[in-house]
Amino acid sequence: MVKREDIQTVEVILEEQASYTIIEICRHCDVTSDEVSAMIEEGVVQPQGPTPDAWRFPASAMERIHTVVRLQQDLRLNLAGAALALDLLDEVRTLRRRVRALEKLLK
């Protein structure tokens, strides 16, 4: 019997393996290529490829860009502030995963 968790895990793995062009990122995230370039310079995302025409972005980049856009719109943060907030959110997620893992070990 296939469990729901197994299906979700497969979906996540397949999604993580997907890659997107800058045009797809711009279209899906409703940003311009200049905004994506600024996010690259700020370290929000890191494309693979030698030139903008050849850049490929992992699926995680789309989520990160969406988050930065929301931080900029909702909290009126500039790009540097949104990038810092994104790093802090990543750290919180990592720490929460570690806490859950430690809690499992203690049970």
C-alpha positions in Angstrom: 0.0 0.0 0.0 1.4 3.4 -1.0 1.3 5.9 1.9 0.5 9.6 1.5 3.9 10.5 2.9 5.6 8.5 0.2 3.8 10.3 -2.5 4.6 13.7 -1.0 8.2 12.7 -0.7 8.4 11.7 -4.3 6.7 15.0 -5.3 9.2 17.0 -3.3 12.2 15.1 -4.8 10.9 15.6 -8.3 10.2 19.3 -7.7 13.7 19.8 -6.2 15.3 18.2 -9.3 13.4 20.6 -11.6 15.3 23.7 -12.9 14.0 26.8 -14.5 15.3 29.5 -16.8 15.4 33.2 -15.8 12.3 33.8 -18.1 10.3 31.1 -16.2 11.4 32.5 -12.9 10.4 36.0 -13.9 7.1 34.9 -15.2 6.2 32.7 -12.3 7.5 35.1 -9.6 6.2 38.3 -11.3 9.7 39.9 -11.2 11.9 41.4 -13.8 15.3 40.0 -14.9 16.9 43.0 -13.4 15.3 42.2 -10.0 16.5 38.6 -10.3 20.0 39.8 -11.1 19.9 42.1 -8.1 18.8 39.1 -6.0 21.7 37.1 -7.4 24.1 39.9 -6.4 22.6 40.0 -2.9 23.1 36.2 -2.6 19.4 35.3 -2.4 19.7 32.8 -5.2 22.5 31.3 -7.2 22.0 30.2 -10.8 23.9 27.5 -12.5 25.4 28.4 -15.9 28.0 30.8 -17.3 25.7 33.5 -18.8 22.2 34.8 -18.1 20.9 33.1 -21.2 22.2 29.8 -19.9 21.3 30.2 -16.2 19.2 27.5 -14.6 17.6 27.9 -11.2 16.6 25.1 -8.9 13.0 24.9 -7.7 14.1 26.3 -4.3 15.1 29.5 -6.0 11.5 30.1 -6.9 10.4 29.8 -3.3 13.2 32.1 -2.1 12.3 34.7 -4.7 8.6 34.5 -3.7 9.6 35.0 -0.1 11.8 38.0 -0.8 9.1 39.6 -2.9 6.6 39.1 0.0 9.0 40.5 2.5 9.6 43.6 0.3 5.8 44.1 -0.2 4.5 43.2 3.2 7.2 44.6 5.4 8.6 47.2 3.0 12.1 45.9 3.3 14.8 46.8 0.9 16.5 43.9 -0.9 19.4 43.7 1.6 16.9 43.6 4.5 14.8 40.9 2.8 17.9 38.8 2.0 18.9 39.0 5.7 15.4 38.1 6.8 15.5 35.2 4.4 18.8 34.0 5.9 17.3 34.2 9.4 14.2 32.3 8.3 16.4 29.6 6.9 18.3 29.4 10.1 15.1 29.1 12.1 13.9 26.2 9.9 17.3 24.5 10.3 17.1 24.9 14.1 13.6 23.6 14.2 14.6 20.5 12.3 17.4 19.9 14.7 15.1 20.3 17.7 12.6 17.8 16.2 15.4 15.3 15.6 16.7 15.7 19.2 13.2 15.3 20.5 12.8 12.1 18.6 16.1 10.8 20.1 14.9 11.6 23.6 11.6 9.7 23.2 
